[in-house]
Amino acid sequence: MNYQEVLNAAMTLPYSERLNLVEALDETLHPPPKYTEEELEEVLEQRMANFKAGRAKLVDADEAIRNIRAAVERADQSNNPEG
């Protein structure tokens, strides 16, 4: 079956079944998150504990973006022998 045949067949489905099809296709394009909500909560709690204990510091968003850009630039330069 080619794309047009699949589309034509899908268009004959009732609304609720087309919606289910869209959701199923979307799941194949956007896989579920790597971590469960519980795992993310554990990570957040650990990070907060590290911050409160002085083992970590908060970084302003603008500073974080600058740091990331600088790291990317350094990586680009180290991967480019002419750069």
C-alpha positions in Angstrom: 0.0 0.0 0.0 1.4 3.4 -0.9 0.9 6.7 0.9 -2.1 7.8 -1.1 -3.9 4.5 -0.6 -3.2 4.7 3.1 -4.5 8.3 3.3 -7.6 7.5 1.3 -8.4 4.5 3.5 -7.7 6.6 6.6 -10.1 9.3 5.4 -13.0 6.9 5.3 -12.6 6.1 9.0 -14.9 7.7 11.6 -13.5 10.8 13.4 -12.6 8.9 16.6 -10.7 6.2 14.7 -8.8 8.9 12.7 -7.9 10.5 15.9 -6.6 7.2 17.3 -4.6 6.7 14.1 -3.1 10.2 14.4 -2.2 9.6 18.1 -0.6 6.2 17.2 1.4 7.8 14.3 2.5 10.6 16.6 3.8 8.2 19.1 6.1 6.7 16.5 7.5 10.2 15.7 7.8 11.4 19.3 8.8 8.5 21.5 7.8 8.6 25.2 10.1 10.4 27.6 13.2 8.6 28.6 12.4 9.0 32.3 9.2 8.4 34.3 7.7 11.2 36.3 8.8 9.4 39.5 12.4 9.2 38.2 12.3 12.9 37.3 11.1 13.7 40.8 14.0 11.8 42.3 16.5 13.6 40.1 14.9 17.0 41.1 15.0 16.0 44.8 18.7 15.0 44.6 19.6 18.2 42.8 17.8 20.3 45.4 19.5 18.4 48.2 22.9 19.1 46.5 22.1 22.8 46.2 21.0 23.1 49.8 24.1 21.2 50.9 26.3 23.6 48.9 27.5 20.9 46.5 25.8 22.7 43.5 25.0 26.2 42.5 22.2 27.8 40.5 23.2 29.3 37.2 21.3 32.2 35.5 19.6 31.1 32.2 21.6 33.6 30.2 24.8 32.4 31.8 23.9 28.8 31.1 23.2 29.6 27.4 26.6 31.4 27.2 28.3 28.4 28.7 26.6 26.0 26.3 27.5 28.1 23.3 31.1 28.3 24.4 31.3 24.6 24.9 29.8 24.0 21.4 32.3 26.4 19.9 35.2 24.7 21.7 34.0 21.3 20.4 33.6 22.7 16.9 37.1 24.0 17.0 38.6 20.8 18.3 36.8 18.8 15.6 38.0 21.2 12.8 41.8 20.9 12.2 41.7 24.1 10.1 39.7 26.1 12.6 
